[in-house]
Amino acid sequence: MRALVVEDSARMASVLRRGLSEEGYDVDVATCGLEAVAAAERTRYDVILLDVVLPDLDGFEVCRRIRQAGCLTPTLMLTARDRVDDRVLGLDAGADDYLTKPFAFSELLARLRALLRRGPIEHLPVLRVGDLVLDPARRLVQRGGVEIPLRATELALLRHLMENAGTVVSREALYEKVWGVPYTVGAKRVDVQVHFLRRKIDAPFGEESLESVRGVGYRLKA
């Protein structure tokens, strides 16, 4: 197994390199964000351990750049930041898991094993509906060549609607697919997210592609 450790602290990088090497990993170390992006583009790794606080690019930006470059390597973010907002930022940037410092090395290894058990990452097809494009692997959305930043929930919602373009998708189906929970009569979660999604994919472009179907759900025009 080959691992890339992205860590600017010499002491922490040394600890991670030694510990992972003892577990049979072949370890490379990058001490800044630009070095990490170059390494991820140049070398095929089995896993990436990515610190958030780096001297040039932060870990969130590093993760975004390597995903945009098509690197789908499982990535575990390491950081002393334990706020929910930071964890959300990391996951939205494309990280697969998030571990706060200080951590037990045994937990780190367990998380790496869990990531590696998922097997080869699926190369998902790019979805296109008119001039709207969604690349699930890179978590990238564009309309007319203009990139549209979306949150994870908005991305999942749009993906399901694009996969069923031209078809009415019920609120019940959206709840189960996007949130993994049954729909409760009167719940507004889907309606709120559709409102936010329209403001990003339609309004700035003068489009009305995301339609409401009264009493049923929503449809993305084919």
N, C-alpha and C positions, 0 to 999 in steps of 0.2 A: 504494500500500500504506500502511495506517495502523498505526502501532506505538505501544504504550504502554510507556514505560520507567519502572520502579518502582525508584528509587534515591535514598537520602537523602544521599549524598555529592554536593555541588554540582559538584565537579570531574569525577567519573565520569559524572554525568548529562549534563554539558556535552559531554564527549568522545563519549558515545553518541549524543546528539542530533545533534551536528555530523556525525559519521561516517555515521549512518543517513540524515540529510537529504541528504548528498552522493550517497547511493545511490538516492535517489528516494523515500524513506519520508516520510510526514507523521507527525511525532513529537509525542506528548504525554508529559509527565513528571509522575509522582506521587512525592512525597517521603516518604510514610508509607503504612502498610498500609490504614488506613481510607479514605484518599483514593484508593488504587488500587482497592479493592473498589467504591467509588462510581463511579469512572470506567469500570470494566469492565461494570458493570450499566447505565450510562447510554449508552455508546458502543460501536458495533460495531468492534472492532479485527481486523486480520489476524493480528497476533502480539503477544505480551506478553513483555517481558524483565523478569524479576522477581528482585531482590536478596533474599537470605535475611535479612540483618541489617537490620532497620528499627526506628525509634524506638518504635513502638507494637506492632502485630502483627508477628510474624515472617513471612517469605515462605511458610513451610509453611501457616500459618493463613490467609494471604491466598489462597493457591491453593485450599485447602479451601473457603473461603467463596464464591469466585467459581464454583467447580464446583457447589456446592450451589445457587447461584442460577441455574444453568442455562447459565452462560457456558462455551462449549466452545472458545474461542480457543486455538490452539496456544501453549504457554507454555514459555519457556526460562528456567531458573533460573540465576542468576549468584551465585557465592559463593566466598569464600576457603577455605571448609571443604572439605577433600578426603577426609574419612573416608567409607568405604563406607556406614556407618550413615546419614550425612547425605544421601548420594545416594539411598538407599533411602527415607528419609523424604520427600524431595522428590518422587520418582516416585509413592510411595503417596498423597501428598497430591493428585496429579492433574497434576503437571508432565509435559511431553512429552519434555523433554531437560534436561541438566544440564551446565553449563560452569564450571570452577573458575578463579578469578582467581589470578594474572594470565593473560590469554589474548591471543592474537594476534587483531587485529580481522578478519583474513581468515578465521580459523576461525569466529568469531562469524557472519560473513556466510554462510559455507558451511552452518552449522547452521540458520540462518534459512531459507536456500533449501531445505534438505532438509525442514524442517517445512512450508513453503508448498507444496512439490511434492505433498504428500499430498492436496492438494485440500480441498474442503469436508468438514468433519467430519460423519460420519454421525450422524443423530439416532436412536439405538437405542431400540427399544421397551422399556418397563418390563416386567419379568417378575414374575408373581404366581403363587405356589403356596400355596393356603390363605391364611394371614395373613402369609406370608413374601413380602417385596417386594424386588426388586433393580432399581435404576435404573443401568444400565451407564454412561450418559453422565455422571452425577454421581458414580458409584462409591459409591452409597449403598445400604445394606442395612438393612431394618427388619423387625421381627416384632411384630405387634400394635401398631404405631405406635412401638415402641421402637427407636432407632437402634443398630445393631450394628457397631462398628468392625472391619474385616477388613484383613489384609495383602493385597498384590497377588495372591499365589499363591492364598490362600484365596478371594479374590473370583473369580478365574478358574475355580477348581474349582467353586465354588457356581454360577456362571453356567452352566457346561456341564451340571451336574446338573439345574438348573432348566429349561434348554432341552429336556432329555430326561426331564422328570418322569414318573414311573410306569414308566419303562423302565430295565432293568438296563444300566449302562454299565461296560464291562470296564476293568480296570486298564490294559490295552494302549492303549485309546482315550483314557483320561485322561492317560496319559504323553505321548502324541503331541499331544493337544489343549492341555494346560496347560503342559507343559515343552518340547514340540517335540523330544522324543528318543524312540527306541524303548524299549520295556519290556524290562528284563533280569529273568529269572526270579529270584525271591527278593528283588528290590529292594523297599524298604519306604517309599519316598518318598510314594506315594499314601496308604498306610495311616496314616502319621504326620500328614499334612495333614488327612485325614478326621477323625482323633482330635481335632485342634485345632479343626476346624470344628464338630464336634458340641458341644464345650465352649462354643461361642459362640452357635450358632443353635438348639440343642436344650435342653441342660441347664438354662440359666437360666429357661426357659419351661415346663419339665416336659414337653417333647415328645420323641418318638423318630421323627422324620421321615426321618432319614438312615440307611438300612438297609444292612447288609452282606449280600451274597449269596455264600455260601461257595464258594470256588474260582473265582469269576467276577469280581465287582467290587462296585459300589455302586448303590443306587437311592434317589432322593428320592421319597417317597410323593406321589402326585398329590392 
